[in-house]
Amino acid sequence: MIRIFLTTIAIAVAAIATPAKADTADVWCFTQQTGQQPTETKRCGFSQSGGNVSVYRGSIEYRFTSEQQGKLYTRTNGYGGIVFQSPNGLLRVFWEQPCNEWNGCAGDG
């Protein structure tokens, strides 16, 4: 009985001590600097925790904190994805692969 009690306490303490880690979803994204053509749309990673967002594009991580929203960037949630925009440019995230003339549209058979 004591052994079960101590095991339960150890699990509870480990759960409290371990910080929550957001899951990363596979998405599609591109970036575009102000005045430039957009980059190629490619697979990216997306995670969100507590209103803070990270987008992983290759070896680059883009972080958007909830405290900076409306100050350093705007966030527009729309059907099919999110746009993060700053004076320097934008990052567009798509939940599914967007349409193009070579690959068709997301969800096509």
Phi and psi in radians as a Rosetta constraint file:
Dihedral C 1 N 2 CA 2 C 2 CIRCULARHARMONIC -1.137 0.35
Dihedral N 2 CA 2 C 2 N 3 CIRCULARHARMONIC -0.663 0.35
Dihedral C 2 N 3 CA 3 C 3 CIRCULARHARMONIC -1.093 0.35
Dihedral N 3 CA 3 C 3 N 4 CIRCULARHARMONIC -0.750 0.35
Dihedral C 3 N 4 CA 4 C 4 CIRCULARHARMONIC -1.127 0.35
Dihedral N 4 CA 4 C 4 N 5 CIRCULARHARMONIC -0.725 0.35
Dihedral C 4 N 5 CA 5 C 5 CIRCULARHARMONIC -1.079 0.35
Dihedral N 5 CA 5 C 5 N 6 CIRCULARHARMONIC -0.804 0.35
Dihedral C 5 N 6 CA 6 C 6 CIRCULARHARMONIC -1.153 0.35
Dihedral N 6 CA 6 C 6 N 7 CIRCULARHARMONIC -0.654 0.35
Dihedral C 6 N 7 CA 7 C 7 CIRCULARHARMONIC -1.103 0.35
Dihedral N 7 CA 7 C 7 N 8 CIRCULARHARMONIC -0.746 0.35
Dihedral C 7 N 8 CA 8 C 8 CIRCULARHARMONIC -1.081 0.35
Dihedral N 8 CA 8 C 8 N 9 CIRCULARHARMONIC -0.745 0.35
Dihedral C 8 N 9 CA 9 C 9 CIRCULARHARMONIC -1.124 0.35
Dihedral N 9 CA 9 C 9 N 10 CIRCULARHARMONIC -0.746 0.35
Dihedral C 9 N 10 CA 10 C 10 CIRCULARHARMONIC -1.086 0.35
Dihedral N 10 CA 10 C 10 N 11 CIRCULARHARMONIC -0.724 0.35
Dihedral C 10 N 11 CA 11 C 11 CIRCULARHARMONIC -1.136 0.35
Dihedral N 11 CA 11 C 11 N 12 CIRCULARHARMONIC -0.751 0.35
Dihedral C 11 N 12 CA 12 C 12 CIRCULARHARMONIC -1.113 0.35
Dihedral N 12 CA 12 C 12 N 13 CIRCULARHARMONIC -0.747 0.35
Dihedral C 12 N 13 CA 13 C 13 CIRCULARHARMONIC -1.148 0.35
Dihedral N 13 CA 13 C 13 N 14 CIRCULARHARMONIC -0.719 0.35
Dihedral C 13 N 14 CA 14 C 14 CIRCULARHARMONIC -1.111 0.35
Dihedral N 14 CA 14 C 14 N 15 CIRCULARHARMONIC -0.669 0.35
Dihedral C 14 N 15 CA 15 C 15 CIRCULARHARMONIC -1.165 0.35
Dihedral N 15 CA 15 C 15 N 16 CIRCULARHARMONIC -0.646 0.35
Dihedral C 15 N 16 CA 16 C 16 CIRCULARHARMONIC -1.262 0.35
Dihedral N 16 CA 16 C 16 N 17 CIRCULARHARMONIC -0.696 0.35
Dihedral C 16 N 17 CA 17 C 17 CIRCULARHARMONIC -1.332 0.35
Dihedral N 17 CA 17 C 17 N 18 CIRCULARHARMONIC -0.379 0.35
Dihedral C 17 N 18 CA 18 C 18 CIRCULARHARMONIC -1.512 0.35
Dihedral N 18 CA 18 C 18 N 19 CIRCULARHARMONIC 2.074 0.35
Dihedral C 18 N 19 CA 19 C 19 CIRCULARHARMONIC -1.181 0.35
Dihedral N 19 CA 19 C 19 N 20 CIRCULARHARMONIC 2.583 0.35
Dihedral C 19 N 20 CA 20 C 20 CIRCULARHARMONIC -1.209 0.35
Dihedral N 20 CA 20 C 20 N 21 CIRCULARHARMONIC 2.349 0.35
Dihedral C 20 N 21 CA 21 C 21 CIRCULARHARMONIC -2.047 0.35
Dihedral N 21 CA 21 C 21 N 22 CIRCULARHARMONIC 2.204 0.35
Dihedral C 21 N 22 CA 22 C 22 CIRCULARHARMONIC -1.237 0.35
Dihedral N 22 CA 22 C 22 N 23 CIRCULARHARMONIC 2.518 0.35
Dihedral C 22 N 23 CA 23 C 23 CIRCULARHARMONIC -1.267 0.35
Dihedral N 23 CA 23 C 23 N 24 CIRCULARHARMONIC 2.630 0.35
Dihedral C 23 N 24 CA 24 C 24 CIRCULARHARMONIC -1.870 0.35
Dihedral N 24 CA 24 C 24 N 25 CIRCULARHARMONIC 2.184 0.35
Dihedral C 24 N 25 CA 25 C 25 CIRCULARHARMONIC -1.710 0.35
Dihedral N 25 CA 25 C 25 N 26 CIRCULARHARMONIC 2.550 0.35
Dihedral C 25 N 26 CA 26 C 26 CIRCULARHARMONIC -1.403 0.35
Dihedral N 26 CA 26 C 26 N 27 CIRCULARHARMONIC 2.180 0.35
Dihedral C 26 N 27 CA 27 C 27 CIRCULARHARMONIC -2.367 0.35
Dihedral N 27 CA 27 C 27 N 28 CIRCULARHARMONIC -3.086 0.35
Dihedral C 27 N 28 CA 28 C 28 CIRCULARHARMONIC -2.088 0.35
Dihedral N 28 CA 28 C 28 N 29 CIRCULARHARMONIC 2.556 0.35
Dihedral C 28 N 29 CA 29 C 29 CIRCULARHARMONIC -2.716 0.35
Dihedral N 29 CA 29 C 29 N 30 CIRCULARHARMONIC 2.837 0.35
Dihedral C 29 N 30 CA 30 C 30 CIRCULARHARMONIC -2.521 0.35
Dihedral N 30 CA 30 C 30 N 31 CIRCULARHARMONIC 2.797 0.35
Dihedral C 30 N 31 CA 31 C 31 CIRCULARHARMONIC -2.053 0.35
Dihedral N 31 CA 31 C 31 N 32 CIRCULARHARMONIC 2.769 0.35
Dihedral C 31 N 32 CA 32 C 32 CIRCULARHARMONIC -2.635 0.35
Dihedral N 32 CA 32 C 32 N 33 CIRCULARHARMONIC 2.027 0.35
Dihedral C 32 N 33 CA 33 C 33 CIRCULARHARMONIC -1.332 0.35
Dihedral N 33 CA 33 C 33 N 34 CIRCULARHARMONIC 2.565 0.35
Dihedral C 33 N 34 CA 34 C 34 CIRCULARHARMONIC -0.963 0.35
Dihedral N 34 CA 34 C 34 N 35 CIRCULARHARMONIC 2.239 0.35
Dihedral C 34 N 35 CA 35 C 35 CIRCULARHARMONIC 1.445 0.35
Dihedral N 35 CA 35 C 35 N 36 CIRCULARHARMONIC 0.036 0.35
Dihedral C 35 N 36 CA 36 C 36 CIRCULARHARMONIC -2.054 0.35
Dihedral N 36 CA 36 C 36 N 37 CIRCULARHARMONIC 2.888 0.35
Dihedral C 36 N 37 CA 37 C 37 CIRCULARHARMONIC -1.298 0.35
Dihedral N 37 CA 37 C 37 N 38 CIRCULARHARMONIC 2.645 0.35
Dihedral C 37 N 38 CA 38 C 38 CIRCULARHARMONIC -1.195 0.35
Dihedral N 38 CA 38 C 38 N 39 CIRCULARHARMONIC 2.690 0.35
Dihedral C 38 N 39 CA 39 C 39 CIRCULARHARMONIC -1.304 0.35
Dihedral N 39 CA 39 C 39 N 40 CIRCULARHARMONIC 2.974 0.35
Dihedral C 39 N 40 CA 40 C 40 CIRCULARHARMONIC -1.127 0.35
Dihedral N 40 CA 40 C 40 N 41 CIRCULARHARMONIC 2.421 0.35
Dihedral C 40 N 41 CA 41 C 41 CIRCULARHARMONIC -1.300 0.35
Dihedral N 41 CA 41 C 41 N 42 CIRCULARHARMONIC 2.211 0.35
Dihedral C 41 N 42 CA 42 C 42 CIRCULARHARMONIC -2.563 0.35
Dihedral N 42 CA 42 C 42 N 43 CIRCULARHARMONIC 2.996 0.35
Dihedral C 42 N 43 CA 43 C 43 CIRCULARHARMONIC -1.102 0.35
Dihedral N 43 CA 43 C 43 N 44 CIRCULARHARMONIC 2.447 0.35
Dihedral C 43 N 44 CA 44 C 44 CIRCULARHARMONIC -2.426 0.35
Dihedral N 44 CA 44 C 44 N 45 CIRCULARHARMONIC 2.987 0.35
Dihedral C 44 N 45 CA 45 C 45 CIRCULARHARMONIC -1.928 0.35
Dihedral N 45 CA 45 C 45 N 46 CIRCULARHARMONIC 2.565 0.35
Dihedral C 45 N 46 CA 46 C 46 CIRCULARHARMONIC -2.368 0.35
Dihedral N 46 CA 46 C 46 N 47 CIRCULARHARMONIC 2.251 0.35
Dihedral C 46 N 47 CA 47 C 47 CIRCULARHARMONIC -2.415 0.35
Dihedral N 47 CA 47 C 47 N 48 CIRCULARHARMONIC 2.606 0.35
Dihedral C 47 N 48 CA 48 C 48 CIRCULARHARMONIC -2.463 0.35
Dihedral N 48 CA 48 C 48 N 49 CIRCULARHARMONIC 2.341 0.35
Dihedral C 48 N 49 CA 49 C 49 CIRCULARHARMONIC -2.615 0.35
Dihedral N 49 CA 49 C 49 N 50 CIRCULARHARMONIC 2.153 0.35
Dihedral C 49 N 50 CA 50 C 50 CIRCULARHARMONIC 1.064 0.35
Dihedral N 50 CA 50 C 50 N 51 CIRCULARHARMONIC 0.539 0.35
Dihedral C 50 N 51 CA 51 C 51 CIRCULARHARMONIC 1.485 0.35
Dihedral N 51 CA 51 C 51 N 52 CIRCULARHARMONIC -0.115 0.35
Dihedral C 51 N 52 CA 52 C 52 CIRCULARHARMONIC -1.654 0.35
Dihedral N 52 CA 52 C 52 N 53 CIRCULARHARMONIC 2.407 0.35
Dihedral C 52 N 53 CA 53 C 53 CIRCULARHARMONIC -2.111 0.35
Dihedral N 53 CA 53 C 53 N 54 CIRCULARHARMONIC 2.459 0.35
Dihedral C 53 N 54 CA 54 C 54 CIRCULARHARMONIC -2.175 0.35
Dihedral N 54 CA 54 C 54 N 55 CIRCULARHARMONIC 2.359 0.35
Dihedral C 54 N 55 CA 55 C 55 CIRCULARHARMONIC -2.131 0.35
Dihedral N 55 CA 55 C 55 N 56 CIRCULARHARMONIC 2.235 0.35
Dihedral C 55 N 56 CA 56 C 56 CIRCULARHARMONIC -1.885 0.35
Dihedral N 56 CA 56 C 56 N 57 CIRCULARHARMONIC 2.039 0.35
Dihedral C 56 N 57 CA 57 C 57 CIRCULARHARMONIC -2.157 0.35
Dihedral N 57 CA 57 C 57 N 58 CIRCULARHARMONIC 1.770 0.35
Dihedral C 57 N 58 CA 58 C 58 CIRCULARHARMONIC 1.100 0.35
Dihedral N 58 CA 58 C 58 N 59 CIRCULARHARMONIC -2.231 0.35
Dihedral C 58 N 59 CA 59 C 59 CIRCULARHARMONIC -1.598 0.35
Dihedral N 59 CA 59 C 59 N 60 CIRCULARHARMONIC 0.087 0.35
Dihedral C 59 N 60 CA 60 C 60 CIRCULARHARMONIC -1.793 0.35
Dihedral N 60 CA 60 C 60 N 61 CIRCULARHARMONIC 2.347 0.35
Dihedral C 60 N 61 CA 61 C 61 CIRCULARHARMONIC -1.950 0.35
Dihedral N 61 CA 61 C 61 N 62 CIRCULARHARMONIC 2.198 0.35
Dihedral C 61 N 62 CA 62 C 62 CIRCULARHARMONIC -1.785 0.35
Dihedral N 62 CA 62 C 62 N 63 CIRCULARHARMONIC 2.181 0.35
Dihedral C 62 N 63 CA 63 C 63 CIRCULARHARMONIC -1.986 0.35
Dihedral N 63 CA 63 C 63 N 64 CIRCULARHARMONIC 2.335 0.35
Dihedral C 63 N 64 CA 64 C 64 CIRCULARHARMONIC -2.226 0.35
Dihedral N 64 CA 64 C 64 N 65 CIRCULARHARMONIC 1.820 0.35
Dihedral C 64 N 65 CA 65 C 65 CIRCULARHARMONIC -1.529 0.35
Dihedral N 65 CA 65 C 65 N 66 CIRCULARHARMONIC 2.641 0.35
Dihedral C 65 N 66 CA 66 C 66 CIRCULARHARMONIC -1.129 0.35
Dihedral N 66 CA 66 C 66 N 67 CIRCULARHARMONIC -0.517 0.35
Dihedral C 66 N 67 CA 67 C 67 CIRCULARHARMONIC -1.185 0.35
Dihedral N 67 CA 67 C 67 N 68 CIRCULARHARMONIC -0.496 0.35
Dihedral C 67 N 68 CA 68 C 68 CIRCULARHARMONIC -1.540 0.35
Dihedral N 68 CA 68 C 68 N 69 CIRCULARHARMONIC -0.239 0.35
Dihedral C 68 N 69 CA 69 C 69 CIRCULARHARMONIC -1.087 0.35
Dihedral N 69 CA 69 C 69 N 70 CIRCULARHARMONIC 2.307 0.35
Dihedral C 69 N 70 CA 70 C 70 CIRCULARHARMONIC 1.497 0.35
Dihedral N 70 CA 70 C 70 N 71 CIRCULARHARMONIC -0.233 0.35
Dihedral C 70 N 71 CA 71 C 71 CIRCULARHARMONIC -1.866 0.35
Dihedral N 71 CA 71 C 71 N 72 CIRCULARHARMONIC -1.005 0.35
Dihedral C 71 N 72 CA 72 C 72 CIRCULARHARMONIC -1.752 0.35
Dihedral N 72 CA 72 C 72 N 73 CIRCULARHARMONIC -0.335 0.35
Dihedral C 72 N 73 CA 73 C 73 CIRCULARHARMONIC -2.714 0.35
Dihedral N 73 CA 73 C 73 N 74 CIRCULARHARMONIC 2.816 0.35
Dihedral C 73 N 74 CA 74 C 74 CIRCULARHARMONIC -1.997 0.35
Dihedral N 74 CA 74 C 74 N 75 CIRCULARHARMONIC 2.630 0.35
Dihedral C 74 N 75 CA 75 C 75 CIRCULARHARMONIC -2.149 0.35
Dihedral N 75 CA 75 C 75 N 76 CIRCULARHARMONIC 2.174 0.35
Dihedral C 75 N 76 CA 76 C 76 CIRCULARHARMONIC -2.086 0.35
Dihedral N 76 CA 76 C 76 N 77 CIRCULARHARMONIC 1.959 0.35
Dihedral C 76 N 77 CA 77 C 77 CIRCULARHARMONIC -1.532 0.35
Dihedral N 77 CA 77 C 77 N 78 CIRCULARHARMONIC 2.282 0.35
Dihedral C 77 N 78 CA 78 C 78 CIRCULARHARMONIC -2.498 0.35
Dihedral N 78 CA 78 C 78 N 79 CIRCULARHARMONIC 3.048 0.35
Dihedral C 78 N 79 CA 79 C 79 CIRCULARHARMONIC -1.044 0.35
Dihedral N 79 CA 79 C 79 N 80 CIRCULARHARMONIC 2.124 0.35
Dihedral C 79 N 80 CA 80 C 80 CIRCULARHARMONIC 1.655 0.35
Dihedral N 80 CA 80 C 80 N 81 CIRCULARHARMONIC -0.111 0.35
Dihedral C 80 N 81 CA 81 C 81 CIRCULARHARMONIC 2.871 0.35
Dihedral N 81 CA 81 C 81 N 82 CIRCULARHARMONIC -2.789 0.35
Dihedral C 81 N 82 CA 82 C 82 CIRCULARHARMONIC -2.422 0.35
Dihedral N 82 CA 82 C 82 N 83 CIRCULARHARMONIC 2.529 0.35
Dihedral C 82 N 83 CA 83 C 83 CIRCULARHARMONIC -2.060 0.35
Dihedral N 83 CA 83 C 83 N 84 CIRCULARHARMONIC 2.212 0.35
Dihedral C 83 N 84 CA 84 C 84 CIRCULARHARMONIC -1.864 0.35
Dihedral N 84 CA 84 C 84 N 85 CIRCULARHARMONIC 2.132 0.35
Dihedral C 84 N 85 CA 85 C 85 CIRCULARHARMONIC -2.247 0.35
Dihedral N 85 CA 85 C 85 N 86 CIRCULARHARMONIC 2.392 0.35
Dihedral C 85 N 86 CA 86 C 86 CIRCULARHARMONIC -2.293 0.35
Dihedral N 86 CA 86 C 86 N 87 CIRCULARHARMONIC 3.035 0.35
Dihedral C 86 N 87 CA 87 C 87 CIRCULARHARMONIC -1.049 0.35
Dihedral N 87 CA 87 C 87 N 88 CIRCULARHARMONIC -0.408 0.35
Dihedral C 87 N 88 CA 88 C 88 CIRCULARHARMONIC -1.477 0.35
Dihedral N 88 CA 88 C 88 N 89 CIRCULARHARMONIC -0.317 0.35
Dihedral C 88 N 89 CA 89 C 89 CIRCULARHARMONIC 2.728 0.35
Dihedral N 89 CA 89 C 89 N 90 CIRCULARHARMONIC -2.765 0.35
Dihedral C 89 N 90 CA 90 C 90 CIRCULARHARMONIC -2.523 0.35
Dihedral N 90 CA 90 C 90 N 91 CIRCULARHARMONIC 2.812 0.35
Dihedral C 90 N 91 CA 91 C 91 CIRCULARHARMONIC -2.228 0.35
Dihedral N 91 CA 91 C 91 N 92 CIRCULARHARMONIC 2.141 0.35
Dihedral C 91 N 92 CA 92 C 92 CIRCULARHARMONIC -1.922 0.35
Dihedral N 92 CA 92 C 92 N 93 CIRCULARHARMONIC 2.228 0.35
Dihedral C 92 N 93 CA 93 C 93 CIRCULARHARMONIC -1.958 0.35
Dihedral N 93 CA 93 C 93 N 94 CIRCULARHARMONIC 2.313 0.35
Dihedral C 93 N 94 CA 94 C 94 CIRCULARHARMONIC -2.021 0.35
Dihedral N 94 CA 94 C 94 N 95 CIRCULARHARMONIC 2.369 0.35
Dihedral C 94 N 95 CA 95 C 95 CIRCULARHARMONIC -1.236 0.35
Dihedral N 95 CA 95 C 95 N 96 CIRCULARHARMONIC -0.565 0.35
Dihedral C 95 N 96 CA 96 C 96 CIRCULARHARMONIC -2.200 0.35
Dihedral N 96 CA 96 C 96 N 97 CIRCULARHARMONIC 2.837 0.35
Dihedral C 96 N 97 CA 97 C 97 CIRCULARHARMONIC -1.056 0.35
Dihedral N 97 CA 97 C 97 N 98 CIRCULARHARMONIC 2.183 0.35
Dihedral C 97 N 98 CA 98 C 98 CIRCULARHARMONIC -1.233 0.35
Dihedral N 98 CA 98 C 98 N 99 CIRCULARHARMONIC 2.886 0.35
Dihedral C 98 N 99 CA 99 C 99 CIRCULARHARMONIC -1.233 0.35
Dihedral N 99 CA 99 C 99 N 100 CIRCULARHARMONIC 2.570 0.35
Dihedral C 99 N 100 CA 100 C 100 CIRCULARHARMONIC -2.734 0.35
Dihedral N 100 CA 100 C 100 N 101 CIRCULARHARMONIC 2.885 0.35
Dihedral C 100 N 101 CA 101 C 101 CIRCULARHARMONIC -1.197 0.35
Dihedral N 101 CA 101 C 101 N 102 CIRCULARHARMONIC -0.323 0.35
Dihedral C 101 N 102 CA 102 C 102 CIRCULARHARMONIC -1.625 0.35
Dihedral N 102 CA 102 C 102 N 103 CIRCULARHARMONIC -0.653 0.35
Dihedral C 102 N 103 CA 103 C 103 CIRCULARHARMONIC -1.887 0.35
Dihedral N 103 CA 103 C 103 N 104 CIRCULARHARMONIC -0.045 0.35
Dihedral C 103 N 104 CA 104 C 104 CIRCULARHARMONIC 1.333 0.35
Dihedral N 104 CA 104 C 104 N 105 CIRCULARHARMONIC -2.754 0.35
Dihedral C 104 N 105 CA 105 C 105 CIRCULARHARMONIC -1.934 0.35
Dihedral N 105 CA 105 C 105 N 106 CIRCULARHARMONIC 2.735 0.35
Dihedral C 105 N 106 CA 106 C 106 CIRCULARHARMONIC -1.031 0.35
Dihedral N 106 CA 106 C 106 N 107 CIRCULARHARMONIC 2.336 0.35
Dihedral C 106 N 107 CA 107 C 107 CIRCULARHARMONIC 1.580 0.35
Dihedral N 107 CA 107 C 107 N 108 CIRCULARHARMONIC -0.135 0.35
Dihedral C 107 N 108 CA 108 C 108 CIRCULARHARMONIC -1.186 0.35
Dihedral N 108 CA 108 C 108 N 109 CIRCULARHARMONIC 2.546 0.35
